[in-house]
Amino acid sequence: MTTELPLIEVHPEIMSGTPVIRSTRVPVATLFEYLAEGMSLDEFSECFPTVRREDAVALLDCAKSRTIAAA
């Protein structure tokens, strides 16, 4: 079974079903972990060049809007 959202993919054969940024093998959590550790988005992009910058920004915007809506 494959679950696909516009920005996130979940497939049992990709990273054992860990949610990844679309069209990559980079876990979504990795983006947030890097930023939480104080790295910039540019630094994240250098470490994970397969992640399109616009996808990373869209994920952050989505998380921000969900956080605001939950408040």
N, CA and C atoms as an extended XYZ file, in Angstrom:
213
Properties=species:S:1:pos:R:3:atomname:S:1:resname:S:1:resid:I:1 pbc="F F F"
N         0.844       -1.181        0.000 N   MET     1
C         0.000        0.000        0.000 CA  MET     1
C         0.885        1.238        0.000 C   MET     1
N         0.556        2.195       -0.817 N   THR     2
C         1.310        3.433       -0.895 CA  THR     2
C         0.427        4.578       -0.457 C   THR     2
N         0.959        5.420        0.409 N   THR     3
C         0.259        6.634        0.806 CA  THR     3
C         1.077        7.791        0.295 C   THR     3
N         0.442        8.700       -0.419 N   GLU     4
C         1.188        9.824       -0.946 CA  GLU     4
C         0.409       11.116       -0.730 C   GLU     4
N         1.041       12.046       -0.076 N   LEU     5
C         0.526       13.387        0.067 CA  LEU     5
C         1.340       14.246       -0.885 C   LEU     5
N         0.923       15.452       -1.163 N   PRO     6
C         1.680       16.268       -2.104 CA  PRO     6
C         3.167       16.406       -1.766 C   PRO     6
N         3.521       16.466       -0.514 N   LEU     7
C         4.911       16.702       -0.134 CA  LEU     7
C         5.578       15.507        0.537 C   LEU     7
N         4.780       14.553        0.957 N   ILE     8
C         5.291       13.440        1.752 CA  ILE     8
C         4.871       12.126        1.109 C   ILE     8
N         5.797       11.178        1.064 N   GLU     9
C         5.488        9.845        0.568 CA  GLU     9
C         5.740        8.826        1.674 C   GLU     9
N         4.856        7.839        1.739 N   VAL    10
C         5.025        6.730        2.670 CA  VAL    10
C         4.797        5.456        1.868 C   VAL    10
N         5.834        4.634        1.796 N   HIS    11
C         5.752        3.385        1.048 CA  HIS    11
C         6.583        2.345        1.806 C   HIS    11
N         6.039        1.172        2.006 N   PRO    12
C         6.760        0.163        2.791 CA  PRO    12
C         8.126       -0.214        2.226 C   PRO    12
N         8.343       -0.035        0.941 N   GLU    13
C         9.619       -0.398        0.335 CA  GLU    13
C        10.615        0.772        0.286 C   GLU    13
N        10.201        1.930        0.741 N   ILE    14
C        11.098        3.092        0.792 CA  ILE    14
C        11.317        3.434        2.252 C   ILE    14
N        12.554        3.254        2.708 N   MET    15
C        12.929        3.561        4.098 CA  MET    15
C        11.993        2.871        5.096 C   MET    15
N        11.576        1.657        4.774 N   SER    16
C        10.707        0.836        5.640 CA  SER    16
C         9.420        1.546        6.048 C   SER    16
N         8.899        2.384        5.165 N   GLY    17
C         7.635        3.062        5.436 CA  GLY    17
C         7.765        4.362        6.199 C   GLY    17
N         8.987        4.803        6.449 N   THR    18
C         9.197        6.092        7.108 CA  THR    18
C         8.727        7.203        6.181 C   THR    18
N         7.965        8.178        6.673 N   PRO    19
C         7.559        9.293        5.809 CA  PRO    19
C         8.787       10.049        5.293 C   PRO    19
N         8.869       10.164        3.968 N   VAL    20
C         9.990       10.843        3.337 CA  VAL    20
C         9.496       12.024        2.513 C   VAL    20
N        10.398       12.947        2.257 N   ILE    21
C        10.089       14.075        1.387 CA  ILE    21
C         9.951       13.524       -0.024 C   ILE    21
N         8.919       13.927       -0.725 N   ARG    22
C         8.597       13.338       -2.021 CA  ARG    22
C         9.803       13.249       -2.952 C   ARG    22
N         9.839       12.155       -3.665 N   SER    23
C        10.869       11.863       -4.664 CA  SER    23
C        12.277       11.759       -4.086 C   SER    23
N        12.388       11.524       -2.773 N   THR    24
C        13.692       11.345       -2.131 CA  THR    24
C        13.605       10.173       -1.169 C   THR    24
N        14.715        9.889       -0.522 N   ARG    25
C        14.751        8.913        0.560 CA  ARG    25
C        15.093        9.634        1.868 C   ARG    25
N        14.844       10.930        1.924 N   VAL    26
C        15.161       11.743        3.102 CA  VAL    26
C        13.929       11.802        4.002 C   VAL    26
N        14.030       11.274        5.222 N   PRO    27
C        12.891       11.327        6.142 CA  PRO    27
C        12.472       12.778        6.446 C   PRO    27
N        11.177       12.979        6.522 N   VAL    28
C        10.642       14.303        6.852 CA  VAL    28
C        11.225       14.777        8.182 C   VAL    28
N        11.321       13.876        9.135 N   ALA    29
C        11.829       14.232       10.462 CA  ALA    29
C        13.243       14.806       10.394 C   ALA    29
N        14.023       14.377        9.408 N   THR    30
C        15.395       14.859        9.291 CA  THR    30
C        15.437       16.367        9.069 C   THR    30
N        14.540       16.882        8.259 N   LEU    31
C        14.478       18.334        8.036 CA  LEU    31
C        14.273       19.060        9.358 C   LEU    31
N        13.304       18.616       10.138 N   PHE    32
C        13.006       19.283       11.402 CA  PHE    32
C        14.126       19.102       12.427 C   PHE    32
N        14.768       17.939       12.417 N   GLU    33
C        15.883       17.703       13.337 CA  GLU    33
C        17.055       18.640       13.022 C   GLU    33
N        17.376       18.798       11.754 N   TYR    34
C        18.468       19.691       11.375 CA  TYR    34
C        18.175       21.124       11.806 C   TYR    34
N        16.961       21.574       11.552 N   LEU    35
C        16.606       22.944       11.927 CA  LEU    35
C        16.586       23.112       13.450 C   LEU    35
N        16.107       22.100       14.154 N   ALA    36
C        16.071       22.159       15.619 CA  ALA    36
C        17.475       22.221       16.212 C   ALA    36
N        18.445       21.653       15.499 N   GLU    37
C        19.831       21.689       15.955 CA  GLU    37
C        20.529       22.996       15.589 C   GLU    37
N        19.787       23.911       14.966 N   GLY    38
C        20.338       25.227       14.656 CA  GLY    38
C        20.921       25.373       13.269 C   GLY    38
N        20.778       24.344       12.437 N   MET    39
C        21.281       24.457       11.072 CA  MET    39
C        20.304       25.274       10.239 C   MET    39
N        20.819       25.948        9.247 N   SER    40
C        19.968       26.733        8.361 CA  SER    40
C        19.400       25.841        7.261 C   SER    40
N        18.417       26.365        6.568 N   LEU    41
C        17.851       25.639        5.440 CA  LEU    41
C        18.899       25.458        4.342 C   LEU    41
N        19.764       26.437        4.173 N   ASP    42
C        20.853       26.308        3.197 CA  ASP    42
C        21.787       25.159        3.569 C   ASP    42
N        22.103       25.025        4.850 N   GLU    43
C        22.965       23.929        5.294 CA  GLU    43
C        22.284       22.577        5.074 C   GLU    43
N        20.989       22.518        5.378 N   PHE    44
C        20.235       21.290        5.136 CA  PHE    44
C        20.289       20.945        3.649 C   PHE    44
N        20.085       21.935        2.800 N   SER    45
C        20.097       21.715        1.353 CA  SER    45
C        21.450       21.223        0.863 C   SER    45
N        22.514       21.710        1.472 N   GLU    46
C        23.854       21.243        1.099 CA  GLU    46
C        24.040       19.776        1.487 C   GLU    46
N        23.498       19.391        2.622 N   CYS    47
C        23.631       18.007        3.097 CA  CYS    47
C        22.714       17.048        2.340 C   CYS    47
N        21.595       17.543        1.852 N   PHE    48
C        20.600       16.711        1.180 CA  PHE    48
C        20.199       17.344       -0.153 C   PHE    48
N        21.089       17.301       -1.123 N   PRO    49
C        20.820       17.966       -2.405 CA  PRO    49
C        19.665       17.362       -3.205 C   PRO    49
N        19.208       16.171       -2.829 N   THR    50
C        18.067       15.585       -3.546 CA  THR    50
C        16.744       16.226       -3.143 C   THR    50
N        16.736       16.959       -2.040 N   VAL    51
C        15.519       17.634       -1.590 CA  VAL    51
C        15.452       19.001       -2.260 C   VAL    51
N        14.403       19.209       -3.005 N   ARG    52
C        14.228       20.521       -3.637 CA  ARG    52
C        13.924       21.544       -2.546 C   ARG    52
N        14.576       22.685       -2.652 N   ARG    53
C        14.394       23.731       -1.645 CA  ARG    53
C        12.915       24.104       -1.511 C   ARG    53
N        12.202       24.202       -2.625 N   GLU    54
C        10.787       24.581       -2.566 CA  GLU    54
C         9.951       23.535       -1.822 C   GLU    54
N        10.355       22.261       -1.882 N   ASP    55
C         9.648       21.234       -1.106 CA  ASP    55
C         9.903       21.408        0.388 C   ASP    55
N        11.148       21.699        0.750 N   ALA    56
C        11.475       21.915        2.167 CA  ALA    56
C        10.717       23.126        2.706 C   ALA    56
N        10.687       24.196        1.945 N   VAL    57
C         9.965       25.406        2.377 CA  VAL    57
C         8.472       25.119        2.495 C   VAL    57
N         7.921       24.387        1.537 N   ALA    58
C         6.495       24.051        1.587 CA  ALA    58
C         6.166       23.198        2.810 C   ALA    58
N         7.041       22.260        3.158 N   LEU    59
C         6.823       21.457        4.367 CA  LEU    59
C         6.844       22.317        5.615 C   LEU    59
N         7.779       23.252        5.671 N   LEU    60
C         7.857       24.146        6.826 CA  LEU    60
C         6.625       25.035        6.909 C   LEU    60
N         6.166       25.538        5.773 N   ASP    61
C         4.956       26.362        5.752 CA  ASP    61
C         3.737       25.568        6.208 C   ASP    61
N         3.655       24.322        5.758 N   CYS    62
C         2.545       23.454        6.147 CA  CYS    62
C         2.563       23.206        7.655 C   CYS    62
N         3.748       22.907        8.193 N   ALA    63
C         3.868       22.673        9.635 CA  ALA    63
C         3.511       23.933       10.407 C   ALA    63
N         3.932       25.071        9.913 N   LYS    64
C         3.640       26.348       10.580 CA  LYS    64
C         2.138       26.600       10.598 C   LYS    64
N         1.471       26.397        9.475 N   SER    65
C         0.041       26.658        9.416 CA  SER    65
C        -0.734       25.691       10.302 C   SER    65
N        -0.279       24.442       10.383 N   ARG    66
C        -0.947       23.468       11.261 CA  ARG    66
C        -0.734       23.814       12.734 C   ARG    66
N         0.449       24.334       13.054 N   THR    67
C         0.738       24.732       14.432 CA  THR    67
C        -0.139       25.916       14.831 C   THR    67
N        -0.269       26.870       13.943 N   ILE    68
C        -1.087       28.060       14.220 CA  ILE    68
C        -2.544       27.656       14.351 C   ILE    68
N        -3.019       26.761       13.487 N   ALA    69
C        -4.418       26.324       13.535 CA  ALA    69
C        -4.710       25.553       14.823 C   ALA    69
N        -3.725       24.852       15.341 N   ALA    70
C        -3.923       24.066       16.558 CA  ALA    70
C        -3.884       24.931       17.814 C   ALA    70
N        -3.328       26.119       17.710 N   ALA    71
C        -3.184       26.990       18.877 CA  ALA    71
C        -4.472       27.633       19.307 C   ALA    71
